[in-house]
Structures are given as C-alpha cells and as structure tokens.
Amino acid sequence: MTRTETACFGLIASAFILAGLLLVQVSSMPNNAQASMVISRNNFTLLTAKTRSNEESLFIINNATDRLLIYRLDLARKRIELSGSADLADLFSRSGSGGGDNDGGRSGR
C-alpha cells in the first residue's frame, strides 16, 4: 500500500467518524417548534424571528383574514416598514401543487 492510498483511507475513515458524530448531535436536538416567544390574542398572532445577521423581523398573522404581514426595523430612518405580506390560505392551497410564483407568495417588497 502506497502513502497516497494510506492517506485516502485515513481521510475516508475520518469522514465516516465525523458523519457519525454529526448524526449523534442532530438526533439529540429537539425537533419540535418552540413557541415561547409567540403572543396570540383575539384574532392576531405576533412573533419575532431573526431574518438576517443583526436583524429581527416582526411577523403578524391576522387569523380573521388569514393574512401574514412581515415588518422590519429600518434603523437608518428610525421606523418600522412593511417588508412582505402573503395570503396564507392561498399559500397553503398551492403548496402541494408544485406551482406558484418564485418569491414564495410575497408581495409588497
């Protein structure tokens, strides 16, 4: 066996060890949604989520109209602006068809 073959087998073995460690770590992570930061009152559900590095957005779901609104903070202008909206009923009715537009049903951007 040459040095090149030995090195290749060593790399393959280490790749399998790293893949095994990754699987162990992923399997120990909880796979349920965490809804501790969700506020739901009357016909509205509000939550914040990190959308970019150092940026969080506010997601508002109007349960009466099945509408999702996404707001982001514009620090330069010191205001909150609408960054996207979607009709949830329309999104979920198209989700199984494989069709639809390329922007995920977002508008208002």
Stockholm file with secondary structure:
# STOCKHOLM 1.0

chainA/1-109         MTRTETACFGLIASAFILAGLLLVQVSSMPNNAQASMVISRNNFTLLTAKTRSNEESLFIINNATDRLLIYRLDLARKRIELSGSADLADLFSRSGSGGGDNDGGRSGR
#=GR chainA/1-109 SS CCHHHHHHHHHHHHHHHHHHHHHHHHHHSCCSCCCTTEEEETTEEEEEEEEETTEEEEEEEETTTTEEEEEEEETTTTEEEEEEEEEHHHHHHHTTTSCSCTTTTCBCC
#=GC SS_cons         CCHHHHHHHHHHHHHHHHHHHHHHHHHHSCCSCCCTTEEEETTEEEEEEEEETTEEEEEEEETTTTEEEEEEEETTTTEEEEEEEEEHHHHHHHTTTSCSCTTTTCBCC
//
